[in-house]
Amino acid sequence: MSITPCPAPLPSALREEGAVEAQRNLFCLHYDACLHLAVKRAWDGWTCRHCPLRDKRVGEPEAREYAHSRPRGPDGN
């Protein structure tokens, strides 16, 4: 049995970063498809809060990945 993503419209666009994180799973494998659907249907805003795939995370970076990818300063530190 496969589960299909199911984004839902919101009455307005999400403007705050915290609101986006609360309403959407930015690391969902289906995020791009849901975003495309929201644009295609001209939704002002959208959420994946009730989607059965909401808690599935793919490719979420960990803190150590950020630490190793930061550019070094002029002194090499």
N, CA, C and O atoms as CSV, one atom per row, in Angstrom:
chain,resi,resn,atom,element,x,y,z
A,1,MET,N,N,0.847,-1.185,0.000
A,1,MET,CA,C,0.000,0.000,0.000
A,1,MET,C,C,0.887,1.240,0.000
A,1,MET,O,O,1.762,1.370,0.855
A,2,SER,N,N,0.676,2.142,-0.935
A,2,SER,CA,C,1.446,3.379,-0.967
A,2,SER,C,C,0.629,4.506,-0.342
A,2,SER,O,O,-0.602,4.503,-0.361
A,3,ILE,N,N,1.352,5.453,0.203
A,3,ILE,CA,C,0.714,6.615,0.808
A,3,ILE,C,C,0.987,7.805,-0.101
A,3,ILE,O,O,2.120,8.021,-0.530
A,4,THR,N,N,-0.045,8.566,-0.389
A,4,THR,CA,C,0.066,9.717,-1.277
A,4,THR,C,C,0.144,10.990,-0.448
A,4,THR,O,O,-0.618,11.152,0.506
A,5,PRO,N,N,1.056,11.899,-0.798
A,5,PRO,CA,C,1.094,13.171,-0.075
A,5,PRO,C,C,-0.189,13.951,-0.310
A,5,PRO,O,O,-0.795,13.862,-1.378
A,6,CYS,N,N,-0.593,14.707,0.684
A,6,CYS,CA,C,-1.848,15.449,0.538
A,6,CYS,C,C,-1.733,16.841,1.163
A,6,CYS,O,O,-2.189,17.052,2.287
A,7,PRO,N,N,-1.130,17.790,0.448
A,7,PRO,CA,C,-1.085,19.162,0.966
A,7,PRO,C,C,-2.494,19.743,1.000
A,7,PRO,O,O,-3.379,19.311,0.261
A,8,ALA,N,N,-2.684,20.720,1.862
A,8,ALA,CA,C,-3.992,21.373,1.985
A,8,ALA,C,C,-3.792,22.888,1.917
A,8,ALA,O,O,-2.777,23.402,2.388
A,9,PRO,N,N,-4.753,23.600,1.335
A,9,PRO,CA,C,-4.621,25.055,1.233
A,9,PRO,C,C,-4.748,25.748,2.584
A,9,PRO,O,O,-5.417,25.253,3.491
A,10,LEU,N,N,-4.098,26.895,2.704
A,10,LEU,CA,C,-4.248,27.779,3.857
A,10,LEU,C,C,-4.857,29.089,3.355
A,10,LEU,O,O,-4.708,29.423,2.180
A,11,PRO,N,N,-5.535,29.828,4.219
A,11,PRO,CA,C,-6.186,31.063,3.773
A,11,PRO,C,C,-5.218,32.183,3.400
A,11,PRO,O,O,-5.608,33.127,2.713
A,12,SER,N,N,-3.960,32.093,3.843
A,12,SER,CA,C,-2.994,33.136,3.508
A,12,SER,C,C,-1.586,32.540,3.424
A,12,SER,O,O,-1.338,31.428,3.891
A,13,ALA,N,N,-0.687,33.291,2.827
A,13,ALA,CA,C,0.695,32.840,2.682
A,13,ALA,C,C,1.397,32.841,4.037
A,13,ALA,O,O,1.057,33.628,4.921
A,14,LEU,N,N,2.364,31.966,4.192
A,14,LEU,CA,C,3.174,31.914,5.405
A,14,LEU,C,C,4.340,32.878,5.234
A,14,LEU,O,O,5.109,32.758,4.280
A,15,ARG,N,N,4.477,33.817,6.135
A,15,ARG,CA,C,5.513,34.858,6.008
A,15,ARG,C,C,6.669,34.655,6.992
A,15,ARG,O,O,7.786,35.099,6.728
A,16,GLU,N,N,6.419,34.003,8.098
A,16,GLU,CA,C,7.436,33.815,9.139
A,16,GLU,C,C,8.094,32.450,8.982
A,16,GLU,O,O,7.419,31.463,8.690
A,17,GLU,N,N,9.400,32.393,9.175
A,17,GLU,CA,C,10.132,31.130,9.048
A,17,GLU,C,C,9.594,30.080,10.018
A,17,GLU,O,O,9.462,28.911,9.656
A,18,GLY,N,N,9.286,30.487,11.231
A,18,GLY,CA,C,8.747,29.557,12.226
A,18,GLY,C,C,7.402,28.984,11.808
A,18,GLY,O,O,7.098,27.825,12.090
A,19,ALA,N,N,6.604,29.794,11.140
A,19,ALA,CA,C,5.293,29.325,10.672
A,19,ALA,C,C,5.463,28.280,9.579
A,19,ALA,O,O,4.727,27.294,9.536
A,20,VAL,N,N,6.434,28.497,8.698
A,20,VAL,CA,C,6.693,27.527,7.629
A,20,VAL,C,C,7.107,26.193,8.243
A,20,VAL,O,O,6.599,25.142,7.851
A,21,GLU,N,N,8.025,26.234,9.202
A,21,GLU,CA,C,8.497,25.000,9.831
A,21,GLU,C,C,7.379,24.287,10.585
A,21,GLU,O,O,7.366,23.059,10.662
A,22,ALA,N,N,6.442,25.050,11.139
A,22,ALA,CA,C,5.326,24.440,11.869
A,22,ALA,C,C,4.300,23.811,10.923
A,22,ALA,O,O,3.653,22.827,11.283
A,23,GLN,N,N,4.147,24.362,9.732
A,23,GLN,CA,C,3.119,23.901,8.799
A,23,GLN,C,C,3.609,22.901,7.758
A,23,GLN,O,O,2.818,22.141,7.200
A,24,ARG,N,N,4.931,22.904,7.497
A,24,ARG,CA,C,5.456,22.056,6.417
A,24,ARG,C,C,6.679,21.273,6.863
A,24,ARG,O,O,7.387,21.666,7.790
A,25,ASN,N,N,6.911,20.167,6.190
A,25,ASN,CA,C,8.121,19.373,6.394
A,25,ASN,C,C,9.044,19.672,5.215
A,25,ASN,O,O,8.893,19.098,4.136
A,26,LEU,N,N,9.992,20.568,5.429
A,26,LEU,CA,C,10.883,20.997,4.350
A,26,LEU,C,C,11.785,19.880,3.847
A,26,LEU,O,O,12.367,19.995,2.768
A,27,PHE,N,N,11.907,18.805,4.610
A,27,PHE,CA,C,12.783,17.694,4.247
A,27,PHE,C,C,12.019,16.465,3.766
A,27,PHE,O,O,12.562,15.361,3.725
A,28,CYS,N,N,10.766,16.667,3.404
A,28,CYS,CA,C,9.954,15.571,2.868
A,28,CYS,C,C,10.374,15.282,1.428
A,28,CYS,O,O,10.666,16.198,0.659
A,29,LEU,N,N,10.400,14.038,1.087
A,29,LEU,CA,C,10.748,13.627,-0.267
A,29,LEU,C,C,9.773,14.206,-1.300
A,29,LEU,O,O,10.135,14.381,-2.463
A,30,HIS,N,N,8.543,14.501,-0.879
A,30,HIS,CA,C,7.498,14.979,-1.781
A,30,HIS,C,C,7.288,16.492,-1.729
A,30,HIS,O,O,6.358,17.006,-2.350
A,31,TYR,N,N,8.139,17.208,-0.996
A,31,TYR,CA,C,7.944,18.657,-0.809
A,31,TYR,C,C,7.814,19.400,-2.144
A,31,TYR,O,O,6.906,20.215,-2.310
A,32,ASP,N,N,8.705,19.128,-3.085
A,32,ASP,CA,C,8.656,19.831,-4.373
A,32,ASP,C,C,7.347,19.577,-5.119
A,32,ASP,O,O,6.784,20.490,-5.724
A,33,ALA,N,N,6.871,18.347,-5.073
A,33,ALA,CA,C,5.614,18.023,-5.758
A,33,ALA,C,C,4.441,18.744,-5.097
A,33,ALA,O,O,3.536,19.219,-5.783
A,34,CYS,N,N,4.455,18.824,-3.789
A,34,CYS,CA,C,3.372,19.513,-3.078
A,34,CYS,C,C,3.422,21.013,-3.350
A,34,CYS,O,O,2.386,21.648,-3.547
A,35,LEU,N,N,4.624,21.577,-3.360
A,35,LEU,CA,C,4.783,22.994,-3.687
A,35,LEU,C,C,4.275,23.269,-5.103
A,35,LEU,O,O,3.578,24.258,-5.334
A,36,HIS,N,N,4.621,22.403,-6.039
A,36,HIS,CA,C,4.155,22.543,-7.416
A,36,HIS,C,C,2.627,22.517,-7.476
A,36,HIS,O,O,2.019,23.324,-8.180
A,37,LEU,N,N,2.013,21.600,-6.748
A,37,LEU,CA,C,0.557,21.500,-6.723
A,37,LEU,C,C,-0.064,22.778,-6.162
A,37,LEU,O,O,-1.055,23.278,-6.694
A,38,ALA,N,N,0.522,23.303,-5.087
A,38,ALA,CA,C,-0.004,24.529,-4.480
A,38,ALA,C,C,0.080,25.703,-5.456
A,38,ALA,O,O,-0.844,26.512,-5.537
A,39,VAL,N,N,1.171,25.794,-6.187
A,39,VAL,CA,C,1.324,26.862,-7.182
A,39,VAL,C,C,0.332,26.670,-8.328
A,39,VAL,O,O,-0.318,27.619,-8.766
A,40,LYS,N,N,0.226,25.434,-8.806
A,40,LYS,CA,C,-0.677,25.121,-9.916
A,40,LYS,C,C,-2.130,25.461,-9.569
A,40,LYS,O,O,-2.895,25.920,-10.418
A,41,ARG,N,N,-2.492,25.227,-8.304
A,41,ARG,CA,C,-3.872,25.508,-7.882
A,41,ARG,C,C,-4.053,26.935,-7.367
A,41,ARG,O,O,-5.142,27.314,-6.936
A,42,ALA,N,N,-2.968,27.728,-7.416
A,42,ALA,CA,C,-2.993,29.140,-7.012
A,42,ALA,C,C,-3.415,29.336,-5.554
A,42,ALA,O,O,-4.147,30.271,-5.229
A,43,TRP,N,N,-2.942,28.442,-4.684
A,43,TRP,CA,C,-3.216,28.599,-3.258
A,43,TRP,C,C,-2.361,29.734,-2.716
A,43,TRP,O,O,-1.195,29.866,-3.087
A,44,ASP,N,N,-2.933,30.554,-1.842
A,44,ASP,CA,C,-2.168,31.625,-1.204
A,44,ASP,C,C,-1.124,31.034,-0.245
A,44,ASP,O,O,-0.009,31.544,-0.140
A,45,GLY,N,N,-1.488,29.987,0.429
A,45,GLY,CA,C,-0.604,29.292,1.346
A,45,GLY,C,C,-0.979,27.825,1.380
A,45,GLY,O,O,-2.045,27.440,0.899
A,46,TRP,N,N,-0.101,26.999,1.953
A,46,TRP,CA,C,-0.431,25.575,2.023
A,46,TRP,C,C,0.265,24.938,3.224
A,46,TRP,O,O,1.236,25.468,3.764
A,47,THR,N,N,-0.260,23.795,3.616
A,47,THR,CA,C,0.259,23.075,4.761
A,47,THR,C,C,0.309,21.580,4.469
A,47,THR,O,O,-0.449,21.066,3.647
A,48,CYS,N,N,1.198,20.906,5.145
A,48,CYS,CA,C,1.217,19.442,5.080
A,48,CYS,C,C,0.964,18.873,6.478
A,48,CYS,O,O,1.311,17.731,6.779
A,49,ARG,N,N,0.355,19.698,7.314
A,49,ARG,CA,C,0.110,19.339,8.716
A,49,ARG,C,C,-0.704,18.055,8.872
A,49,ARG,O,O,-0.479,17.309,9.825
A,50,HIS,N,N,-1.629,17.782,7.977
A,50,HIS,CA,C,-2.483,16.590,8.104
A,50,HIS,C,C,-2.059,15.461,7.169
A,50,HIS,O,O,-2.757,14.453,7.053
A,51,CYS,N,N,-0.936,15.623,6.513
A,51,CYS,CA,C,-0.452,14.603,5.582
A,51,CYS,C,C,0.139,13.417,6.350
A,51,CYS,O,O,0.855,13.616,7.331
A,52,PRO,N,N,-0.148,12.205,5.921
A,52,PRO,CA,C,0.399,11.029,6.610
A,52,PRO,C,C,1.926,10.911,6.452
A,52,PRO,O,O,2.566,10.150,7.178
A,53,LEU,N,N,2.499,11.652,5.519
A,53,LEU,CA,C,3.953,11.612,5.301
A,53,LEU,C,C,4.682,12.742,6.028
A,53,LEU,O,O,5.896,12.881,5.882
A,54,ARG,N,N,3.976,13.535,6.793
A,54,ARG,CA,C,4.540,14.725,7.444
A,54,ARG,C,C,5.795,14.450,8.255
A,54,ARG,O,O,6.713,15.270,8.250
A,55,ASP,N,N,5.861,13.337,8.942
A,55,ASP,CA,C,6.990,13.060,9.827
A,55,ASP,C,C,8.151,12.343,9.150
A,55,ASP,O,O,9.170,12.079,9.789
A,56,LYS,N,N,8.010,12.028,7.875
A,56,LYS,CA,C,9.099,11.390,7.132
A,56,LYS,C,C,10.095,12.461,6.707
A,56,LYS,O,O,9.730,13.424,6.032
A,57,ARG,N,N,11.351,12.291,7.103
A,57,ARG,CA,C,12.382,13.282,6.760
A,57,ARG,C,C,13.494,12.609,5.978
A,57,ARG,O,O,14.008,11.565,6.380
A,58,VAL,N,N,13.862,13.216,4.854
A,58,VAL,CA,C,14.912,12.696,3.989
A,58,VAL,C,C,15.920,13.807,3.745
A,58,VAL,O,O,15.551,14.897,3.306
A,59,GLY,N,N,17.168,13.544,4.022
A,59,GLY,CA,C,18.212,14.510,3.716
A,59,GLY,C,C,18.306,15.689,4.655
A,59,GLY,O,O,18.902,16.708,4.306
A,60,GLU,N,N,17.727,15.573,5.849
A,60,GLU,CA,C,17.826,16.681,6.799
A,60,GLU,C,C,19.264,16.778,7.299
A,60,GLU,O,O,19.790,15.811,7.849
A,61,PRO,N,N,19.910,17.934,7.118
A,61,PRO,CA,C,21.298,18.053,7.545
A,61,PRO,C,C,21.423,18.043,9.070
A,61,PRO,O,O,20.532,18.502,9.786
A,62,GLU,N,N,22.536,17.514,9.541
A,62,GLU,CA,C,22.815,17.503,10.976
A,62,GLU,C,C,23.790,18.627,11.295
A,62,GLU,O,O,24.455,19.146,10.398
A,63,ALA,N,N,23.880,19.002,12.551
A,63,ALA,CA,C,24.723,20.120,12.969
A,63,ALA,C,C,26.169,19.929,12.539
A,63,ALA,O,O,26.821,20.888,12.126
A,64,ARG,N,N,26.680,18.710,12.629
A,64,ARG,CA,C,28.091,18.495,12.278
A,64,ARG,C,C,28.346,18.758,10.788
A,64,ARG,O,O,29.454,19.142,10.413
A,65,GLU,N,N,27.339,18.556,9.942
A,65,GLU,CA,C,27.493,18.846,8.522
A,65,GLU,C,C,27.674,20.348,8.300
A,65,GLU,O,O,28.459,20.761,7.447
A,66,TYR,N,N,26.945,21.166,9.071
A,66,TYR,CA,C,27.103,22.607,8.978
A,66,TYR,C,C,28.489,23.021,9.463
A,66,TYR,O,O,29.144,23.858,8.844
A,67,ALA,N,N,28.926,22.442,10.554
A,67,ALA,CA,C,30.216,22.802,11.136
A,67,ALA,C,C,31.357,22.512,10.172
A,67,ALA,O,O,32.289,23.309,10.068
A,68,HIS,N,N,31.304,21.401,9.473
A,68,HIS,CA,C,32.372,21.038,8.549
A,68,HIS,C,C,32.295,21.792,7.225
A,68,HIS,O,O,33.295,21.879,6.512
A,69,SER,N,N,31.145,22.330,6.888
A,69,SER,CA,C,31.002,23.006,5.605
A,69,SER,C,C,31.210,24.516,5.703
A,69,SER,O,O,31.228,25.205,4.684
A,70,ARG,N,N,31.367,25.030,6.917
A,70,ARG,CA,C,31.574,26.480,7.084
A,70,ARG,C,C,32.909,26.900,6.513
A,70,ARG,O,O,33.902,26.194,6.687
A,71,PRO,N,N,32.955,28.046,5.826
A,71,PRO,CA,C,34.240,28.518,5.309
A,71,PRO,C,C,35.152,28.941,6.462
A,71,PRO,O,O,34.680,29.451,7.479
A,72,ARG,N,N,36.411,28.734,6.303
A,72,ARG,CA,C,37.407,29.120,7.298
A,72,ARG,C,C,37.672,30.626,7.217
A,72,ARG,O,O,37.474,31.247,6.173
A,73,GLY,N,N,38.114,31.190,8.315
A,73,GLY,CA,C,38.489,32.602,8.349
A,73,GLY,C,C,39.847,32.808,7.683
A,73,GLY,O,O,40.493,31.839,7.285
A,74,PRO,N,N,40.282,34.051,7.560
A,74,PRO,CA,C,41.550,34.346,6.915
A,74,PRO,C,C,42.748,33.676,7.604
A,74,PRO,O,O,43.764,33.403,6.964
A,75,ASP,N,N,42.623,33.416,8.907
A,75,ASP,CA,C,43.730,32.779,9.616
A,75,ASP,C,C,43.636,31.244,9.598
A,75,ASP,O,O,44.426,30.557,10.245
A,76,GLY,N,N,42.666,30.727,8.853
A,76,GLY,CA,C,42.517,29.261,8.744
A,76,GLY,C,C,41.671,28.644,9.831
A,76,GLY,O,O,41.476,27.429,9.830
A,77,ASN,N,N,41.160,29.432,10.761
A,77,ASN,CA,C,40.318,28.914,11.852
A,77,ASN,C,C,38.880,29.305,11.667
A,77,ASN,O,O,38.034,28.955,12.490
